[in-house]
């Protein structure tokens, strides 16, 4: 691989062929911290949709883990004060 992108730091957009140099099944990752755009291409529509879904699920899982950890930390602080 040429690099790694953390799924929780991206937004996903489906691209029109004219936006993707004529590629029919293209989507873009926008890295929020740097505004870097990464275009990805699939060979079929279902493959593209599967990739987009998996990236969205990974993002939700990552953000969910962080939110749950923050909630646990908050509860611990409250419990120690009682």
N, CA, C and O atoms as a GROMACS GRO file, in nm:
protein
  328
    1UNK      N    1   0.083  -0.121   0.000
    1UNK     CA    2   0.000   0.000   0.000
    1UNK      C    3   0.086   0.126   0.000
    1UNK      O    4   0.199   0.127   0.050
    2UNK      N    5   0.030   0.229  -0.056
    2UNK     CA    6   0.101   0.358  -0.061
    2UNK      C    7   0.078   0.440   0.064
    2UNK      O    8   0.146   0.540   0.087
    3UNK      N    9  -0.018   0.398   0.146
    3UNK     CA   10  -0.047   0.473   0.267
    3UNK      C   11  -0.171   0.420   0.335
    3UNK      O   12  -0.233   0.323   0.289
    4UNK      N   13  -0.207   0.485   0.444
    4UNK     CA   14  -0.323   0.445   0.522
    4UNK      C   15  -0.407   0.569   0.550
    4UNK      O   16  -0.354   0.676   0.577
    5UNK      N   17  -0.538   0.553   0.542
    5UNK     CA   18  -0.629   0.661   0.575
    5UNK      C   19  -0.722   0.610   0.684
    5UNK      O   20  -0.785   0.506   0.668
    6UNK      N   21  -0.730   0.682   0.794
    6UNK     CA   22  -0.819   0.644   0.902
    6UNK      C   23  -0.964   0.670   0.860
    6UNK      O   24  -0.999   0.781   0.822
    7UNK      N   25  -1.045   0.567   0.866
    7UNK     CA   26  -1.184   0.576   0.818
    7UNK      C   27  -1.265   0.681   0.893
    7UNK      O   28  -1.358   0.739   0.837
    8UNK      N   29  -1.231   0.705   1.020
    8UNK     CA   30  -1.309   0.801   1.097
    8UNK      C   31  -1.278   0.945   1.058
    8UNK      O   32  -1.341   1.038   1.108
    9UNK      N   33  -1.181   0.965   0.970
    9UNK     CA   34  -1.141   1.099   0.929
    9UNK      C   35  -1.181   1.132   0.786
    9UNK      O   36  -1.132   1.230   0.730
   10UNK      N   37  -1.269   1.052   0.725
   10UNK     CA   38  -1.304   1.076   0.585
   10UNK      C   39  -1.454   1.096   0.567
   10UNK      O   40  -1.536   1.050   0.646
   11UNK      N   41  -1.485   1.165   0.462
   11UNK     CA   42  -1.621   1.173   0.409
   11UNK      C   43  -1.619   1.104   0.274
   11UNK      O   44  -1.518   1.108   0.204
   12UNK      N   45  -1.730   1.041   0.238
   12UNK     CA   46  -1.735   0.962   0.114
   12UNK      C   47  -1.836   1.024   0.018
   12UNK      O   48  -1.948   1.059   0.057
   13UNK      N   49  -1.795   1.037  -0.106
   13UNK     CA   50  -1.881   1.091  -0.210
   13UNK      C   51  -1.875   1.003  -0.334
   13UNK      O   52  -1.767   0.963  -0.378
   14UNK      N   53  -1.990   0.972  -0.390
   14UNK     CA   54  -1.994   0.903  -0.518
   14UNK      C   55  -1.966   1.005  -0.627
   14UNK      O   56  -2.017   1.117  -0.622
   15UNK      N   57  -1.886   0.969  -0.725
   15UNK     CA   58  -1.849   1.061  -0.832
   15UNK      C   59  -1.922   1.027  -0.962
   15UNK      O   60  -1.947   0.910  -0.992
   16UNK      N   61  -1.954   1.129  -1.035
   16UNK     CA   62  -2.007   1.113  -1.171
   16UNK      C   63  -1.889   1.081  -1.263
   16UNK      O   64  -1.777   1.125  -1.236
   17UNK      N   65  -1.912   1.005  -1.371
   17UNK     CA   66  -1.801   0.972  -1.462
   17UNK      C   67  -1.723   1.095  -1.511
   17UNK      O   68  -1.601   1.088  -1.527
   18UNK      N   69  -1.792   1.206  -1.533
   18UNK     CA   70  -1.721   1.326  -1.580
   18UNK      C   71  -1.628   1.384  -1.473
   18UNK      O   72  -1.530   1.451  -1.505
   19UNK      N   73  -1.659   1.358  -1.345
   19UNK     CA   74  -1.574   1.404  -1.235
   19UNK      C   75  -1.458   1.308  -1.209
   19UNK      O   76  -1.362   1.343  -1.139
   20UNK      N   77  -1.467   1.187  -1.265
   20UNK     CA   78  -1.369   1.082  -1.238
   20UNK      C   79  -1.293   1.040  -1.362
   20UNK      O   80  -1.263   0.922  -1.380
   21UNK      N   81  -1.261   1.134  -1.447
   21UNK     CA   82  -1.184   1.107  -1.568
   21UNK      C   83  -1.245   0.996  -1.652
   21UNK      O   84  -1.173   0.917  -1.712
   22UNK      N   85  -1.379   0.990  -1.656
   22UNK     CA   86  -1.447   0.892  -1.738
   22UNK      C   87  -1.470   0.757  -1.672
   22UNK      O   88  -1.535   0.670  -1.731
   23UNK      N   89  -1.419   0.736  -1.553
   23UNK     CA   90  -1.440   0.609  -1.483
   23UNK      C   91  -1.586   0.602  -1.438
   23UNK      O   92  -1.640   0.696  -1.380
   24UNK      N   93  -1.648   0.489  -1.464
   24UNK     CA   94  -1.791   0.475  -1.439
   24UNK      C   95  -1.825   0.453  -1.291
   24UNK      O   96  -1.922   0.510  -1.242
   25UNK      N   97  -1.747   0.374  -1.219
   25UNK     CA   98  -1.779   0.339  -1.080
   25UNK      C   99  -1.672   0.396  -0.988
   25UNK      O  100  -1.582   0.326  -0.942
   26UNK      N  101  -1.684   0.526  -0.961
   26UNK     CA  102  -1.582   0.596  -0.884
   26UNK      C  103  -1.644   0.662  -0.762
   26UNK      O  104  -1.759   0.706  -0.762
   27UNK      N  105  -1.562   0.668  -0.657
   27UNK     CA  106  -1.602   0.744  -0.539
   27UNK      C  107  -1.480   0.812  -0.482
   27UNK      O  108  -1.366   0.778  -0.513
   28UNK      N  109  -1.506   0.908  -0.397
   28UNK     CA  110  -1.398   0.990  -0.345
   28UNK      C  111  -1.399   0.990  -0.192
   28UNK      O  112  -1.505   0.996  -0.130
   29UNK      N  113  -1.281   0.983  -0.135
   29UNK     CA  114  -1.264   1.001   0.009
   29UNK      C  115  -1.206   1.140   0.028
   29UNK      O  116  -1.106   1.176  -0.033
   30UNK      N  117  -1.270   1.218   0.113
   30UNK     CA  118  -1.219   1.349   0.149
   30UNK      C  119  -1.166   1.338   0.292
   30UNK      O  120  -1.243   1.316   0.385
   31UNK      N  121  -1.036   1.354   0.308
   31UNK     CA  122  -0.974   1.347   0.441
   31UNK      C  123  -0.999   1.482   0.507
   31UNK      O  124  -0.945   1.585   0.465
   32UNK      N  125  -1.080   1.480   0.612
   32UNK     CA  126  -1.127   1.605   0.673
   32UNK      C  127  -1.013   1.690   0.730
   32UNK      O  128  -1.018   1.812   0.722
   33UNK      N  129  -0.913   1.628   0.789
   33UNK     CA  130  -0.806   1.703   0.855
   33UNK      C  131  -0.717   1.778   0.756
   33UNK      O  132  -0.659   1.881   0.790
   34UNK      N  133  -0.705   1.727   0.634
   34UNK     CA  134  -0.613   1.787   0.536
   34UNK      C  135  -0.682   1.835   0.409
   34UNK      O  136  -0.620   1.901   0.326
   35UNK      N  137  -0.810   1.804   0.394
   35UNK     CA  138  -0.886   1.832   0.271
   35UNK      C  139  -0.828   1.761   0.149
   35UNK      O  140  -0.853   1.801   0.035
   36UNK      N  141  -0.751   1.656   0.172
   36UNK     CA  142  -0.696   1.576   0.063
   36UNK      C  143  -0.807   1.490   0.003
   36UNK      O  144  -0.886   1.431   0.077
   37UNK      N  145  -0.812   1.484  -0.128
   37UNK     CA  146  -0.913   1.404  -0.199
   37UNK      C  147  -0.846   1.281  -0.260
   37UNK      O  148  -0.744   1.291  -0.329
   38UNK      N  149  -0.906   1.166  -0.233
   38UNK     CA  150  -0.855   1.040  -0.287
   38UNK      C  151  -0.965   0.977  -0.371
   38UNK      O  152  -1.071   0.944  -0.318
   39UNK      N  153  -0.942   0.960  -0.499
   39UNK     CA  154  -1.040   0.898  -0.588
   39UNK      C  155  -1.011   0.749  -0.598
   39UNK      O  156  -0.898   0.707  -0.620
   40UNK      N  157  -1.116   0.669  -0.581
   40UNK     CA  158  -1.106   0.524  -0.591
   40UNK      C  159  -1.200   0.475  -0.698
   40UNK      O  160  -1.307   0.532  -0.719
   41UNK      N  161  -1.160   0.368  -0.768
   41UNK     CA  162  -1.237   0.316  -0.880
   41UNK      C  163  -1.264   0.168  -0.862
   41UNK      O  164  -1.177   0.092  -0.819
   42UNK      N  165  -1.386   0.128  -0.894
   42UNK     CA  166  -1.423  -0.014  -0.888
   42UNK      C  167  -1.458  -0.061  -1.028
   42UNK      O  168  -1.478   0.020  -1.118
   43UNK      N  169  -1.464  -0.192  -1.045
   43UNK     CA  170  -1.495  -0.246  -1.177
   43UNK      C  171  -1.645  -0.265  -1.199
   43UNK      O  172  -1.692  -0.278  -1.312
   44UNK      N  173  -1.720  -0.265  -1.087
   44UNK     CA  174  -1.867  -0.283  -1.097
   44UNK      C  175  -1.937  -0.195  -0.994
   44UNK      O  176  -1.877  -0.156  -0.893
   45UNK      N  177  -2.062  -0.164  -1.019
   45UNK     CA  178  -2.140  -0.081  -0.928
   45UNK      C  179  -2.152  -0.146  -0.790
   45UNK      O  180  -2.133  -0.078  -0.689
   46UNK      N  181  -2.182  -0.276  -0.785
   46UNK     CA  182  -2.199  -0.342  -0.656
   46UNK      C  183  -2.069  -0.343  -0.575
   46UNK      O  184  -2.072  -0.332  -0.453
   47UNK      N  185  -1.957  -0.355  -0.643
   47UNK     CA  186  -1.828  -0.350  -0.577
   47UNK      C  187  -1.804  -0.211  -0.515
   47UNK      O  188  -1.757  -0.200  -0.402
   48UNK      N  189  -1.836  -0.107  -0.590
   48UNK     CA  190  -1.821   0.029  -0.541
   48UNK      C  191  -1.910   0.052  -0.419
   48UNK      O  192  -1.864   0.105  -0.318
   49UNK      N  193  -2.035   0.012  -0.427
   49UNK     CA  194  -2.129   0.029  -0.316
   49UNK      C  195  -2.083  -0.048  -0.193
   49UNK      O  196  -2.094   0.001  -0.080
   50UNK      N  197  -2.030  -0.170  -0.213
   50UNK     CA  198  -1.979  -0.250  -0.101
   50UNK      C  199  -1.863  -0.178  -0.030
   50UNK      O  200  -1.858  -0.173   0.093
   51UNK      N  201  -1.771  -0.123  -0.108
   51UNK     CA  202  -1.658  -0.051  -0.050
   51UNK      C  203  -1.707   0.070   0.029
   51UNK      O  204  -1.662   0.096   0.141
   52UNK      N  205  -1.798   0.144  -0.030
   52UNK     CA  206  -1.850   0.264   0.036
   52UNK      C  207  -1.921   0.227   0.167
   52UNK      O  208  -1.905   0.295   0.268
   53UNK      N  209  -1.998   0.120   0.164
   53UNK     CA  210  -2.069   0.075   0.284
   53UNK      C  211  -1.971   0.032   0.392
   53UNK      O  212  -1.987   0.069   0.509
   54UNK      N  213  -1.869  -0.046   0.355
   54UNK     CA  214  -1.772  -0.093   0.454
   54UNK      C  215  -1.694   0.022   0.517
   54UNK      O  216  -1.665   0.019   0.636
   55UNK      N  217  -1.660   0.122   0.438
   55UNK     CA  218  -1.588   0.238   0.492
   55UNK      C  219  -1.679   0.314   0.589
   55UNK      O  220  -1.634   0.356   0.696
   56UNK      N  221  -1.804   0.331   0.552
   56UNK     CA  222  -1.900   0.399   0.642
   56UNK      C  223  -1.918   0.320   0.772
   56UNK      O  224  -1.921   0.379   0.880
   57UNK      N  225  -1.929   0.189   0.762
   57UNK     CA  226  -1.943   0.106   0.883
   57UNK      C  227  -1.819   0.115   0.972
   57UNK      O  228  -1.831   0.125   1.094
   58UNK      N  229  -1.702   0.113   0.912
   58UNK     CA  230  -1.579   0.125   0.988
   58UNK      C  231  -1.573   0.260   1.058
   58UNK      O  232  -1.528   0.269   1.173
   59UNK      N  233  -1.617   0.364   0.991
   59UNK     CA  234  -1.620   0.498   1.051
   59UNK      C  235  -1.715   0.500   1.170
   59UNK      O  236  -1.680   0.552   1.276
   60UNK      N  237  -1.834   0.443   1.154
   60UNK     CA  238  -1.931   0.441   1.264
   60UNK      C  239  -1.879   0.360   1.382
   60UNK      O  240  -1.895   0.399   1.498
   61UNK      N  241  -1.816   0.247   1.353
   61UNK     CA  242  -1.761   0.164   1.461
   61UNK      C  243  -1.653   0.239   1.536
   61UNK      O  244  -1.651   0.238   1.659
   62UNK      N  245  -1.564   0.304   1.464
   62UNK     CA  246  -1.455   0.379   1.527
   62UNK      C  247  -1.511   0.492   1.613
   62UNK      O  248  -1.470   0.509   1.727
   63UNK      N  249  -1.605   0.568   1.558
   63UNK     CA  250  -1.663   0.679   1.632
   63UNK      C  251  -1.745   0.628   1.750
   63UNK      O  252  -1.749   0.692   1.855
   64UNK      N  253  -1.811   0.514   1.733
   64UNK     CA  254  -1.889   0.456   1.841
   64UNK      C  255  -1.801   0.411   1.956
   64UNK      O  256  -1.836   0.428   2.072
   65UNK      N  257  -1.687   0.354   1.924
   65UNK     CA  258  -1.592   0.311   2.028
   65UNK      C  259  -1.542   0.432   2.105
   65UNK      O  260  -1.532   0.428   2.227
   66UNK      N  261  -1.509   0.540   2.034
   66UNK     CA  262  -1.461   0.661   2.101
   66UNK      C  263  -1.569   0.719   2.190
   66UNK      O  264  -1.540   0.759   2.303
   67UNK      N  265  -1.694   0.726   2.142
   67UNK     CA  266  -1.803   0.782   2.220
   67UNK      C  267  -1.830   0.696   2.343
   67UNK      O  268  -1.852   0.749   2.452
   68UNK      N  269  -1.828   0.564   2.327
   68UNK     CA  270  -1.851   0.475   2.441
   68UNK      C  271  -1.740   0.489   2.544
   68UNK      O  272  -1.766   0.488   2.664
   69UNK      N  273  -1.617   0.503   2.500
   69UNK     CA  274  -1.504   0.520   2.591
   69UNK      C  275  -1.517   0.651   2.667
   69UNK      O  276  -1.490   0.656   2.787
   70UNK      N  277  -1.557   0.757   2.598
   70UNK     CA  278  -1.576   0.885   2.665
   70UNK      C  279  -1.688   0.877   2.768
   70UNK      O  280  -1.676   0.934   2.877
   71UNK      N  281  -1.796   0.806   2.736
   71UNK     CA  282  -1.906   0.788   2.830
   71UNK      C  283  -1.858   0.712   2.953
   71UNK      O  284  -1.893   0.748   3.065
   72UNK      N  285  -1.780   0.607   2.933
   72UNK     CA  286  -1.728   0.530   3.045
   72UNK      C  287  -1.640   0.616   3.135
   72UNK      O  288  -1.648   0.609   3.258
   73UNK      N  289  -1.555   0.697   3.071
   73UNK     CA  290  -1.468   0.785   3.149
   73UNK      C  291  -1.551   0.885   3.229
   73UNK      O  292  -1.519   0.912   3.345
   74UNK      N  293  -1.655   0.939   3.171
   74UNK     CA  294  -1.743   1.033   3.241
   74UNK      C  295  -1.811   0.966   3.358
   74UNK      O  296  -1.820   1.024   3.466
   75UNK      N  297  -1.859   0.843   3.337
   75UNK     CA  298  -1.926   0.770   3.445
   75UNK      C  299  -1.829   0.740   3.558
   75UNK      O  300  -1.868   0.746   3.675
   76UNK      N  301  -1.707   0.708   3.527
   76UNK     CA  302  -1.607   0.678   3.630
   76UNK      C  303  -1.581   0.802   3.716
   76UNK      O  304  -1.570   0.792   3.838
   77UNK      N  305  -1.572   0.916   3.651
   77UNK     CA  306  -1.548   1.040   3.725
   77UNK      C  307  -1.665   1.070   3.818
   77UNK      O  308  -1.646   1.109   3.933
   78UNK      N  309  -1.786   1.053   3.767
   78UNK     CA  310  -1.905   1.077   3.848
   78UNK      C  311  -1.909   0.979   3.964
   78UNK      O  312  -1.938   1.019   4.078
   79UNK      N  313  -1.882   0.853   3.938
   79UNK     CA  314  -1.887   0.750   4.043
   79UNK      C  315  -1.781   0.773   4.150
   79UNK      O  316  -1.805   0.743   4.267
   80UNK      N  317  -1.668   0.823   4.113
   80UNK     CA  318  -1.562   0.844   4.214
   80UNK      C  319  -1.593   0.963   4.302
   80UNK      O  320  -1.542   0.972   4.414
   81UNK      N  321  -1.676   1.054   4.256
   81UNK     CA  322  -1.713   1.170   4.337
   81UNK      C  323  -1.821   1.139   4.438
   81UNK      O  324  -1.838   1.213   4.535
   82UNK      N  325  -1.892   1.032   4.420
   82UNK     CA  326  -2.003   0.999   4.509
   82UNK      C  327  -1.958   0.937   4.638
   82UNK      O  328  -2.040   0.904   4.723
   0.00000   0.00000   0.00000
